[in-house]
Amino acid sequence: MEKGYVQIYTGSGKGKTTAALGLALRAACSGLNVYIGQFLKGFDYSELKVVDHFSNITIDQYGRDYFIKGQAEQKDKDLADIGFSKVKEILQDDKYDLVILDEICIAIMMNLVDEDELLELLENRKPGMEVVLTGINASEKLIDFADLVTEMKEVKHYYKNGVLARKGIEN
């Protein structure tokens, strides 16, 4: 069995989730089973439809249907707790080869997920399992633990010119 690595896609630039989803498609097309847990997301993104085309991709969302502005509320914590409980099971399950924890870095930053507990779970996950963590502001602890870290740096973005998220491109 090949070694599974921990990858992080972080930074202020666009493309963290997109890169993770690209890896999910590559893995699924290679016959691997993929689990995607989206923290802080509960809205109807286009990528949710991928499960209609790939029986070996599972996506669960653990967030509300809007972005958290300011402080997280108890409902956000409750949803993150549900997601993290599921992740505990998934990381020990033989069913999945690739696990993507989308926006987990933000969930940690907002104190919705315990970083030390996540690191312990990653350390003790099923052998051979690849894990991808996404979100801005990955901590130094996570970066030190990971095997691969990619930082997306925003150089220029049309959002600053008033362009909203477009179907199939940003959502």
C-alpha positions in Angstrom: 0.0 0.0 0.0 1.3 3.4 -0.9 1.8 6.1 1.7 -1.0 8.6 2.0 0.0 12.2 2.3 -1.5 15.3 3.9 -1.9 18.2 1.5 -2.9 21.8 2.3 -4.2 24.4 -0.1 -4.2 27.7 1.6 -3.7 31.4 1.0 -5.7 34.5 0.1 -6.1 33.6 -3.6 -8.9 31.9 -5.5 -8.6 28.2 -6.3 -8.2 26.2 -3.1 -11.5 24.4 -3.3 -11.2 24.2 -7.1 -7.8 22.5 -6.8 -9.1 20.0 -4.3 -12.1 19.2 -6.5 -9.8 18.7 -9.4 -7.8 16.2 -7.4 -11.1 14.5 -6.4 -12.1 14.1 -10.1 -8.7 12.7 -10.9 -8.9 10.2 -8.0 -12.5 9.2 -8.9 -11.6 8.7 -12.5 -8.8 6.4 -11.3 -11.3 4.3 -9.4 -10.5 5.7 -5.9 -13.3 6.5 -3.4 -13.5 10.1 -2.4 -15.1 11.8 0.6 -15.5 15.6 0.6 -16.6 17.3 3.8 -17.3 21.0 3.4 -17.1 23.0 6.6 -18.9 26.3 6.8 -20.7 25.6 3.5 -24.3 24.8 3.2 -25.4 26.4 0.0 -26.0 24.8 -3.3 -22.7 24.9 -5.1 -22.4 23.5 -8.6 -19.9 20.9 -7.5 -22.5 19.1 -5.4 -23.8 17.7 -8.7 -20.7 15.7 -9.2 -22.3 12.9 -7.1 -24.8 12.5 -9.9 -22.0 11.5 -12.3 -19.5 9.7 -9.9 -20.8 7.0 -7.6 -17.4 7.0 -5.9 -17.6 10.6 -4.6 -19.5 11.5 -1.5 -20.0 15.2 -0.5 -21.4 16.4 2.9 -21.8 20.0 3.9 -21.5 21.2 7.5 -22.5 24.8 7.3 -25.4 27.2 6.7 -26.5 28.7 3.5 -24.6 31.9 3.9 -21.1 33.1 4.8 -20.4 33.7 8.5 -19.9 37.5 9.0 -18.0 38.2 12.2 -18.4 35.8 15.1 -19.6 32.2 14.6 -22.9 31.4 16.4 -23.8 28.2 18.3 -25.5 26.8 15.2 -22.2 27.1 13.3 -20.5 25.2 16.1 -23.2 22.5 16.2 -22.8 22.0 12.4 -19.0 21.9 12.7 -19.3 19.3 15.5 -21.5 17.1 13.4 -19.0 17.3 10.5 -16.0 16.7 12.8 -17.7 13.6 14.3 -18.2 12.3 10.7 -14.6 13.0 9.9 -13.5 11.0 12.9 -15.3 8.0 11.4 -14.2 8.6 7.8 -10.5 8.9 8.7 -10.6 5.3 10.1 -12.9 3.9 7.5 -11.6 1.6 4.8 -14.1 3.0 2.3 -12.3 6.2 1.3 -8.9 6.6 -0.4 -9.0 10.4 -0.6 -10.5 12.7 2.0 -11.0 16.4 1.4 -11.8 18.7 4.4 -12.8 21.8 2.6 -12.5 25.1 4.6 -11.3 23.2 7.6 -8.5 25.8 8.1 -11.2 28.5 8.6 -13.2 26.2 10.9 -10.0 25.9 13.0 -9.3 29.6 12.9 -12.9 30.3 14.1 -12.5 27.8 16.9 -15.2 25.5 15.5 -12.8 22.6 15.1 -10.0 21.7 17.6 -6.7 21.8 15.7 -4.9 19.4 18.1 -7.6 16.9 17.8 -7.5 17.1 14.0 -3.7 16.6 14.0 -4.1 13.5 16.2 -6.8 12.1 13.8 -4.5 12.8 10.8 -1.6 11.1 12.6 -3.7 8.0 13.3 -5.8 7.8 10.1 -6.1 4.7 8.0 -2.8 3.9 6.4 -2.6 4.9 2.8 -5.3 7.5 3.0 -4.6 10.8 1.3 -6.1 13.9 3.0 -6.4 17.5 1.7 -7.1 20.4 3.9 -8.3 23.7 2.4 -8.9 27.2 3.6 -7.2 30.6 4.2 -4.7 31.0 7.1 -3.5 27.5 7.6 -1.7 27.5 10.9 2.0 26.9 11.3 1.2 23.7 13.2 -0.8 22.4 10.2 1.8 23.5 7.7 4.6 21.8 9.7 2.5 18.6 9.9 1.6 18.5 6.2 3.6 16.8 3.5 2.6 19.3 0.7 1.5 22.9 1.1 0.4 25.1 -1.7 -0.3 28.7 -1.1 -2.7 30.5 -3.5 -1.7 34.1 -3.7 -4.1 36.6 -5.0 -2.4 38.9 -7.5 -5.5 40.2 -9.2 -9.2 39.3 -9.0 -12.2 40.6 -10.9 -14.2 40.5 -7.7 -12.7 43.8 -6.8 -14.3 45.3 -9.9 -17.7 44.2 -8.7 -17.9 40.8 -10.5 -20.0 38.4 -8.4 -19.6 34.7 -8.2 -20.5 33.1 -11.5 -22.3 29.8 -12.0 -19.9 27.1 -12.9 -16.8 29.2 -12.3 -16.9 30.4 -8.6 -20.1 28.5 -7.5 
